[in-house]
Amino acid sequence: MAIYDEGGRVVGVAPRGVVYQEGLWHASTGVLVRSGDGERVYLHRRSPDKLIFPGCYDCWAGGVLGPGESPDAAAARELEEELGVHGVPLTPIGRFAYDDGKVRYHVFLYEVRWDGPLRHQPEEVVWGGWVTLQELRDVLADPARPFAPDGRVGIERWLATTEVGDG
């Protein structure tokens, strides 16, 4: 994996296990998949076998940047791997640093519009479905539906700055 410093600059490479064990800064992407009309987002549940935030709900497809990989390339790769979406323009929508005391990384966020088929990578996603923005807010507010903490930060930032109806 590519290793970053706290300021967001690439400073080296380390194996995934070392990065997570030592809490090293790295980078990841998150892609929000919206319906063509923008009224719905694709919500999914992470596999219970995931190393980070297993079994949680999330609305971002994404993953870590490899050595020498750009955020744009990583976002496109992860979107195709996790949901089978490819050949669609990625729109950058922001960046933030996530640090929960154990996991620390720079998140590069994107959005796509997609009405085509979705195909889950079983190792990553165990369930998924389209939800309105209000339904997404309901999931975020429901303690019985654990939401990936990093995904929560990203979507709450997006919801706070996006001029979109509730669907």
ZALUMFI-506181 format. One line per 10 residues: number of its first residue (from 1); their letters; for each residue x, y, z of N, C-alpha, C. Coordinates in Angstrom, 2 decimals. Example, Ala and Ser with C-alpha at 12.3 -4.5 7.8 and 13.67 -1.06 7.14 Angstrom:
# ZALUMFI-506181
1	AS	13.19:-5.69:7.80:12.30:-4.50:7.80:13.20:-3.30:7.80 ~ 12.85:-2.25:7.08:13.67:-1.06:7.14:12.90:0.03:7.87
# end
This chain:
# ZALUMFI-506181
1	MAIYDEGGRV	0.84:-1.18:0.00:0.00:0.00:0.00:0.88:1.24:0.00 ~ 0.35:2.30:-0.58:1.03:3.59:-0.54:0.87:4.17:0.87 ~ 1.96:4.70:1.40:1.95:5.33:2.72:2.01:6.84:2.52 ~ 1.21:7.55:3.29:1.12:9.00:3.22:1.58:9.59:4.54 ~ 1.89:10.88:4.54:2.11:11.56:5.81:0.79:12.23:6.22 ~ 0.78:12.83:7.38:-0.43:13.44:7.90:-0.96:14.55:7.00 ~ -0.06:15.20:6.27:-0.44:16.28:5.37:-0.97:15.83:4.02 ~ -0.90:14.53:3.73:-1.46:14.02:2.48:-0.46:13.78:1.37 ~ 0.82:13.72:1.70:1.85:13.46:0.68:2.32:12.01:0.76 ~ 2.55:11.40:-0.40:3.05:10.03:-0.45:4.49:10.02:0.07
11	VGVAPRGVVY	4.76:9.09:1.01:6.10:9.03:1.60:6.71:7.63:1.53 ~ 5.99:6.64:1.02:6.56:5.31:0.95:5.53:4.24:0.66 ~ 5.93:3.01:0.95:5.11:1.83:0.69:5.28:0.87:1.86 ~ 4.20:0.18:2.23:4.27:-0.83:3.29:3.18:-1.87:3.05 ~ 3.38:-3.09:3.56:2.35:-4.12:3.45:1.09:-3.72:4.24 ~ -0.05:-4.17:3.77:-1.34:-3.84:4.38:-1.36:-4.16:5.89 ~ -0.88:-5.33:6.26:-0.88:-5.71:7.67:-0.10:-4.74:8.54 ~ 1.05:-4.29:8.04:1.87:-3.34:8.78:1.14:-2.00:8.90 ~ 0.51:-1.57:7.80:-0.21:-0.30:7.81:-1.29:-0.30:8.88 ~ -2.10:-1.35:8.95:-3.18:-1.40:9.92:-2.66:-1.65:11.34
21	QEGLWHASTG	-1.66:-2.51:11.49:-1.12:-2.81:12.81:-0.47:-1.58:13.44 ~ 0.24:-0.81:12.64:0.96:0.36:13.16:0.16:1.66:13.03 ~ -1.02:1.60:12.45:-1.85:2.80:12.30:-1.22:3.84:11.40 ~ -0.56:3.39:10.33:0.11:4.33:9.41:-0.90:5.06:8.53 ~ -0.59:6.31:8.22:-1.42:7.07:7.28:-1.33:6.44:5.90 ~ -2.46:6.29:5.26:-2.52:5.81:3.88:-3.65:6.56:3.18 ~ -4.07:6.08:2.03:-5.13:6.76:1.29:-6.13:5.75:0.76 ~ -7.36:6.21:0.62:-8.43:5.37:0.14:-9.39:6.22:-0.70 ~ -10.20:5.53:-1.47:-11.21:6.22:-2.26:-12.60:5.81:-1.78 ~ -13.57:6.63:-2.08:-14.96:6.32:-1.84:-15.78:6.87:-3.00
31	VLVRSGDGER	-16.59:6.01:-3.59:-17.41:6.42:-4.72:-18.88:6.25:-4.34 ~ -19.61:7.36:-4.39:-21.04:7.36:-4.13:-21.76:7.10:-5.45 ~ -22.52:6.03:-5.51:-23.26:5.68:-6.73:-24.68:6.21:-6.57 ~ -25.03:7.14:-7.46:-26.37:7.74:-7.47:-27.10:7.31:-8.73 ~ -28.41:7.23:-8.62:-29.23:6.94:-9.81:-29.07:8.08:-10.80 ~ -29.41:7.80:-12.04:-29.28:8.81:-13.09:-29.99:10.11:-12.78 ~ -31.15:10.01:-12.11:-31.90:11.22:-11.76:-31.41:11.86:-10.47 ~ -30.45:11.21:-9.78:-29.89:11.75:-8.56:-30.75:11.59:-7.32 ~ -31.89:10.94:-7.44:-32.83:10.84:-6.33:-32.53:9.69:-5.36 ~ -31.73:8.72:-5.79:-31.43:7.57:-4.95:-29.92:7.34:-4.90
41	VYLHRRSPDK	-29.48:6.68:-3.83:-28.09:6.26:-3.72:-28.07:4.76:-3.48 ~ -26.94:4.15:-3.79:-26.82:2.71:-3.59:-26.21:2.44:-2.22 ~ -27.00:1.81:-1.37:-26.60:1.44:-0.02:-26.23:-0.04:-0.03 ~ -25.18:-0.39:0.68:-24.82:-1.81:0.75:-24.36:-2.17:2.16 ~ -24.24:-3.46:2.38:-23.73:-3.97:3.66:-22.42:-4.69:3.39 ~ -21.42:-4.32:4.17:-20.09:-4.89:4.03:-20.08:-6.34:4.51 ~ -19.23:-7.13:3.92:-19.08:-8.52:4.32:-18.65:-8.61:5.79 ~ -19.12:-9.63:6.51:-18.68:-9.81:7.90:-17.21:-10.23:8.00 ~ -16.60:-10.56:6.85:-15.20:-10.97:6.83:-14.23:-9.83:6.56 ~ -14.76:-8.62:6.35:-13.90:-7.47:6.07:-13.01:-7.18:7.29
51	LIFPGCYDCW	-11.78:-6.78:7.03:-10.84:-6.44:8.10:-11.25:-5.17:8.83 ~ -11.73:-4.20:8.07:-12.12:-2.91:8.62:-13.65:-2.76:8.54 ~ -14.28:-2.45:9.64:-15.72:-2.22:9.75:-16.57:-3.35:9.15 ~ -16.32:-4.59:9.57:-17.08:-5.73:9.02:-18.56:-5.64:9.34 ~ -19.39:-6.05:8.38:-20.83:-6.13:8.57:-21.57:-4.82:8.63 ~ -20.87:-3.71:8.48:-21.52:-2.40:8.57:-22.18:-2.01:7.25 ~ -23.19:-1.16:7.37:-23.78:-0.54:6.18:-22.83:0.54:5.68 ~ -22.90:0.82:4.40:-22.06:1.86:3.81:-22.69:2.26:2.48 ~ -22.33:3.42:1.99:-22.83:3.87:0.69:-21.69:4.27:-0.23 ~ -20.46:3.93:0.16:-19.28:4.25:-0.64:-18.63:2.96:-1.11
61	AGGVLGPGES	-18.38:2.84:-2.40:-17.56:1.76:-2.94:-16.14:2.31:-2.98 ~ -15.19:1.56:-2.51:-13.84:2.09:-2.54:-12.85:1.20:-1.84 ~ -11.63:1.70:-1.80:-10.56:0.94:-1.16:-9.25:1.70:-1.23 ~ -8.22:1.06:-0.73:-6.93:1.70:-0.57:-6.19:1.88:-1.90 ~ -5.35:2.89:-1.92:-4.49:3.15:-3.08:-3.25:2.28:-2.99 ~ -2.93:1.68:-4.11:-1.71:0.89:-4.19:-0.52:1.78:-4.49 ~ 0.69:1.22:-4.40:1.89:1.99:-4.71:1.82:2.56:-6.13 ~ 2.03:3.86:-6.26:2.03:4.51:-7.56:0.66:4.71:-8.18 ~ -0.41:4.35:-7.49:-1.76:4.45:-8.04:-2.37:5.82:-7.72 ~ -2.98:6.44:-8.70:-3.64:7.72:-8.47:-5.01:7.49:-7.83
71	PDAAAARELE	-5.53:8.49:-7.12:-6.88:8.34:-6.57:-7.92:8.05:-7.65 ~ -7.84:8.71:-8.81:-8.80:8.46:-9.88:-8.77:7.00:-10.34 ~ -7.57:6.48:-10.54:-7.43:5.09:-11.00:-7.93:4.12:-9.93 ~ -7.60:4.38:-8.67:-8.05:3.50:-7.59:-9.57:3.51:-7.46 ~ -10.18:4.70:-7.59:-11.64:4.80:-7.50:-12.31:3.99:-8.62 ~ -11.82:4.13:-9.84:-12.39:3.39:-10.96:-12.21:1.88:-10.76 ~ -11.04:1.47:-10.32:-10.76:0.05:-10.09:-11.67:-0.51:-9.01 ~ -11.76:0.17:-7.88:-12.58:-0.33:-6.77:-14.07:-0.37:-7.13 ~ -14.55:0.63:-7.84:-15.96:0.66:-8.25:-16.28:-0.54:-9.13 ~ -15.38:-0.86:-10.04:-15.61:-2.03:-10.89:-15.51:-3.33:-10.09
81	EELGVHGVPL	-14.51:-3.43:-9.21:-14.35:-4.66:-8.43:-15.53:-4.91:-7.50 ~ -15.96:-3.89:-6.77:-16.98:-4.09:-5.74:-18.40:-4.15:-6.28 ~ -18.71:-3.31:-7.29:-20.10:-3.22:-7.76:-20.27:-3.51:-9.25 ~ -19.18:-3.77:-9.96:-19.27:-4.10:-11.38:-19.57:-2.91:-12.27 ~ -19.40:-1.69:-11.75:-19.68:-0.48:-12.52:-18.39:-0.03:-13.20 ~ -18.46:0.17:-14.53:-17.25:0.61:-15.25:-17.64:1.48:-16.43 ~ -16.68:2.23:-16.92:-16.90:3.06:-18.10:-17.78:4.27:-17.84 ~ -17.86:4.71:-16.60:-18.70:5.84:-16.23:-17.78:6.95:-15.69 ~ -18.07:8.21:-16.03:-17.21:9.30:-15.54:-17.30:9.47:-14.02 ~ -16.15:9.61:-13.39:-16.07:9.87:-11.95:-15.98:11.37:-11.74
91	TPIGRFAYDD	-16.80:11.90:-10.86:-16.77:13.32:-10.51:-16.18:13.46:-9.12 ~ -15.01:14.10:-8.98:-14.46:14.31:-7.63:-15.39:15.22:-6.83 ~ -15.66:14.84:-5.56:-16.57:15.64:-4.74:-15.97:16.04:-3.39 ~ -14.71:15.71:-3.16:-14.12:16.14:-1.90:-13.03:15.22:-1.42 ~ -12.46:15.65:-0.31:-11.38:14.89:0.31:-11.37:15.26:1.80 ~ -11.10:14.27:2.64:-10.95:14.56:4.06:-10.02:13.54:4.69 ~ -9.51:13.87:5.86:-8.66:12.95:6.61:-9.53:12.24:7.65 ~ -9.42:10.93:7.71:-10.14:10.13:8.69:-9.13:9.57:9.69 ~ -9.40:9.75:10.97:-8.50:9.25:12.01:-9.33:8.90:13.23 ~ -9.51:7.60:13.49:-10.29:7.19:14.66:-9.40:6.67:15.78
101	GKVRYHVFLY	-8.09:6.93:15.65:-7.15:6.48:16.66:-6.52:5.13:16.32 ~ -7.13:4.39:15.42:-6.60:3.10:14.98:-6.35:3.10:13.47 ~ -7.32:3.60:12.73:-7.24:3.68:11.28:-7.09:5.14:10.89 ~ -6.07:5.45:10.08:-5.81:6.83:9.68:-5.54:6.88:8.19 ~ -6.39:7.62:7.48:-6.15:7.73:6.04:-6.79:8.96:5.44 ~ -6.33:9.30:4.27:-6.88:10.39:3.47:-7.89:9.78:2.51 ~ -9.10:10.32:2.52:-10.19:9.79:1.72:-10.44:10.70:0.53 ~ -10.38:10.14:-0.67:-10.69:10.85:-1.91:-12.08:10.42:-2.35 ~ -13.03:11.36:-2.35:-14.42:11.04:-2.65:-14.82:11.39:-4.08 ~ -15.67:10.54:-4.64:-16.18:10.70:-5.99:-17.66:10.38:-6.02
111	EVRWDGPLRH	-18.29:10.79:-7.10:-19.69:10.47:-7.34:-19.84:10.00:-8.78 ~ -20.73:9.04:-8.99:-21.10:8.62:-10.34:-22.61:8.56:-10.42 ~ -23.12:8.69:-11.63:-24.54:8.46:-11.90:-24.62:7.16:-12.69 ~ -25.51:6.26:-12.26:-25.56:4.93:-12.86:-26.95:4.33:-12.72 ~ -27.51:3.87:-13.83:-28.78:3.17:-13.80:-28.65:1.74:-14.34 ~ -27.41:1.34:-14.59:-27.18:0.01:-15.15:-27.15:-1.06:-14.07 ~ -26.81:-2.27:-14.48:-26.77:-3.39:-13.53:-25.62:-3.23:-12.53 ~ -25.81:-3.80:-11.36:-24.78:-3.83:-10.33:-24.46:-5.29:-10.01 ~ -23.21:-5.56:-9.79:-22.75:-6.92:-9.49:-21.84:-6.84:-8.27 ~ -22.25:-7.46:-7.17:-21.48:-7.42:-5.94:-20.29:-8.36:-5.99
121	QPEEVVWGGW	-19.17:-7.91:-5.45:-18.05:-8.79:-5.19:-18.35:-9.44:-3.83 ~ -18.59:-10.75:-3.79:-19.07:-11.40:-2.56:-18.15:-11.23:-1.36 ~ -16.86:-11.10:-1.58:-15.93:-10.90:-0.46:-16.06:-9.51:0.16 ~ -16.69:-8.60:-0.57:-16.80:-7.21:-0.12:-18.22:-6.84:0.31 ~ -19.21:-7.28:-0.47:-20.59:-6.82:-0.30:-21.53:-8.01:-0.18 ~ -22.36:-8.03:0.88:-23.30:-9.14:1.07:-24.75:-8.75:0.77 ~ -25.03:-7.47:0.68:-26.37:-6.99:0.34:-26.25:-5.59:-0.21 ~ -27.18:-5.21:-1.09:-27.21:-3.84:-1.57:-28.56:-3.51:-2.16 ~ -28.91:-2.23:-2.15:-30.15:-1.79:-2.74:-30.21:-0.28:-2.85 ~ -31.07:0.19:-3.73:-31.26:1.63:-3.94:-32.14:2.19:-2.84
131	VTLQELRDVL	-31.77:3.34:-2.30:-32.56:4.01:-1.27:-32.67:5.49:-1.60 ~ -33.76:6.09:-1.16:-33.89:7.54:-1.29:-32.96:8.19:-0.26 ~ -32.77:9.48:-0.38:-31.93:10.18:0.59:-32.56:10.14:1.99 ~ -33.89:10.20:2.06:-34.53:10.09:3.37:-34.32:8.70:3.96 ~ -34.44:7.67:3.15:-34.19:6.31:3.65:-32.74:6.17:4.11 ~ -31.81:6.80:3.43:-30.42:6.79:3.85:-30.27:7.48:5.20 ~ -30.91:8.62:5.36:-30.87:9.32:6.65:-31.46:8.44:7.77 ~ -32.52:7.69:7.45:-33.12:6.80:8.43:-32.15:5.70:8.86 ~ -31.42:5.14:7.91:-30.41:4.12:8.25:-29.32:4.74:9.12 ~ -28.87:5.93:8.77:-27.83:6.60:9.56:-28.29:6.84:11.00
141	ADPARPFAPD	-29.57:7.07:11.20:-30.12:7.37:12.52:-30.49:6.13:13.32 ~ -30.46:4.96:12.70:-30.91:3.73:13.33:-29.75:2.99:13.99 ~ -29.69:2.96:15.33:-28.58:2.28:16.00:-28.56:0.76:15.76 ~ -29.66:0.20:15.32:-29.71:-1.23:15.02:-29.05:-1.55:13.68 ~ -28.73:-0.52:12.92:-28.06:-0.71:11.63:-26.70:-0.02:11.69 ~ -25.68:-0.72:12.13:-24.37:-0.09:12.25:-23.86:0.40:10.89 ~ -23.39:1.64:10.85:-22.89:2.25:9.63:-21.38:2.39:9.76 ~ -20.65:2.10:8.70:-19.19:2.23:8.73:-18.83:3.65:9.19 ~ -18.04:3.79:10.25:-17.75:5.13:10.78:-17.14:6.09:9.76 ~ -16.23:5.60:8.94:-15.63:6.48:7.94:-16.64:6.86:6.87
151	GRVGIERWLA	-17.48:5.91:6.48:-18.54:6.19:5.51:-19.55:7.18:6.06 ~ -19.83:7.08:7.36:-20.74:8.03:8.01:-20.19:9.45:7.92 ~ -18.92:9.62:8.20:-18.31:10.96:8.11:-18.47:11.51:6.69 ~ -18.14:10.68:5.71:-18.22:11.12:4.32:-19.63:11.47:3.88 ~ -20.61:10.62:4.21:-21.97:10.87:3.73:-22.61:12.02:4.49 ~ -22.31:12.17:5.77:-22.87:13.30:6.50:-22.31:14.62:5.96 ~ -21.04:14.63:5.59:-20.45:15.83:4.96:-21.15:16.10:3.63 ~ -21.37:15.04:2.85:-22.01:15.19:1.54:-23.45:15.68:1.69 ~ -24.20:15.07:2.59:-25.59:15.48:2.80:-25.69:16.93:3.26 ~ -24.74:17.37:4.06:-24.76:18.74:4.57:-24.45:19.79:3.49
161	TTEVGDG	-23.80:19.38:2.44:-23.38:20.37:1.42:-24.04:20.18:0.07 ~ -24.92:19.21:-0.05:-25.53:18.90:-1.34:-26.95:19.43:-1.41 ~ -27.24:20.15:-2.47:-28.59:20.68:-2.71:-29.38:19.62:-3.50 ~ -29.95:18.68:-2.77:-30.70:17.58:-3.39:-31.97:17.37:-2.60 ~ -33.03:17.07:-3.29:-34.28:16.74:-2.61:-34.16:15.41:-1.89 ~ -35.14:15.10:-1.08:-35.10:13.86:-0.32:-35.52:12.63:-1.12 ~ -35.82:12.81:-2.37:-36.18:11.65:-3.19:-37.58:11.32:-3.00
# end
